[in-house]
């Protein structure tokens, strides 16, 4: 099954590639790898929520926003290589969670990204990962995700 068909089956679609909010590009190719810039959970060009997870944003909502970040990252990958069917493996995912003092549920939040990659790409979506708590993210976003994808 193609990745596009799997997305449709899941009731999902890739958004337009998010416009950078500073001096960078959404993704670059080096050899057979695509490195995405950090992707915020933009929906139609706007953040659905702002603030720290564990305070203004619940961990469950943040988990959903991490999944949104993955759709944005996959859109950036597709724009670079033409088709997500060329992805042979997601090599690494790094998740940044704007965390309220005492919040230690970053792995659960970033699971929103990891689980969706598995649903979309199957075994090719299994990856190494870091889930990091940070004090602040750009535009007061609750979560930011970047990934490295291998392609053929």
N, C-alpha and C positions, 0 to 999 in steps of 0.2 A: 504494500500500500504506500502511495506517495505521502510525503509529509503534508502537502496541501490537503489531500483527502483525509488524513488523520486529524488535522486541525478542524476541518469541516465536521467530521464525526464527533469531535469533542465540543462542537458549537463555538469554536474560536476562529479568529482571523488575525492575521498580522496587521498591525497599524502601519501607517506611513512612518518612515524613519524619523525619529525625533530630531529636531533641529538642535545643534549644540547650543549650550547656554554660555559658552566662553570660547577661547581660542584652541579648538581641537576638532577632530573629525569623529564621526560615530564609530568607525571601525577601520582597521588597516589589515592588509594581507602581507604576510612574510612567509615565503616558501609555501607550505601547504597548511598554514595556520591562519585563522582570522582572530584578531584580538579586538574585542569591543571596548570602547570607552565605557565608563560607568553609566548605566542606564537608570534613570529615575522612573517612577511609576506614572509617567504622563499618560493621560487618556484625553484624546482630542486636544493636545497641546497644553493641558492644565493638570496640576497635581490634584488627585482626589481628596487628599488630606495632608496636613502639615503637622509637625511637632514630633516629640519624642515618644518612642514606643515604651509603654509602661507608665505613661502620663497622659498625654493628649490622644494617643493612638493605641488601641488595644493590640496585643500580640496577634490575635486572630485576624484582625483587619490588616496588620502589617504583613502577615503571611500571604494574604491575597495580593497585596501590593508588590510583594516579591515576585509573584507569578506574573503580574503585569510587566514588571521590569524584564522578565525573561522574554515575553512576547516582543518587547521593544528591542531587546538584544538580538533575537532571532531575525527581526526585520532588518537590522543593521548587517547581520551576517549575510542574509539573502541578497541584500543590495550589493554586496561585494562579490559574491560568487555565482549569482544568477538563480540558484535553486537550492533549497535546503535538502533536496535529495542527494546532493553532493557531500553532505556532512557525514563523515565516517565515525566521528567520536567527539563528544564534548570532553575536552581535556581537563579544564579547570573552571570552577565557578568561585568568585569571591563576592561575598555579600557584606555590605556595611549597613549596620542598623543604628540609627540615631537613638541612643538609649538613655532613659531616665536613670537617675542615680539608683543603684540597687537592682536594676533590671539585668537578668542574666539569661534570658531566654532567646538569645540570638540564634542558636542552632535551629530552634523551632520555627522562627520567622523565616530563615533562609531555606527551610524545607519547602516552603511555597514555591521557590524557584526550582529546587532539585526534583521535587515530585512531578512538577509539570514537565520538566525536560524528559523524565522517564516516561510519562504518559504520551508525549509527542514522538519521541525518538526511540523508545524501547531501550535495548542494550546500548545503543550508541549515545544515549543520554546519561549513562552512568559516568560519574566524574569524580575527580578529587575536588576538595572544597575547603574554603575558609569562611567562617562566619565571625565577623568582628563588630564589637560594639564601639561606637564613636560618639563624641560629644555633640557634633553638629554635622549636617550634610548640606549641600547646596540647596538653596531656595527653601530651607527648613523641611526638606523631604524626610520622611520617616525611614526610607530604605533606598539603597542603591546597589545594583548588581552589575558585575562585569563577567565576561566569560572568554574562554579561549576554545575555539572549535577547530578540529582537524577536518580537512576535506580532500577529496580525490578529484 
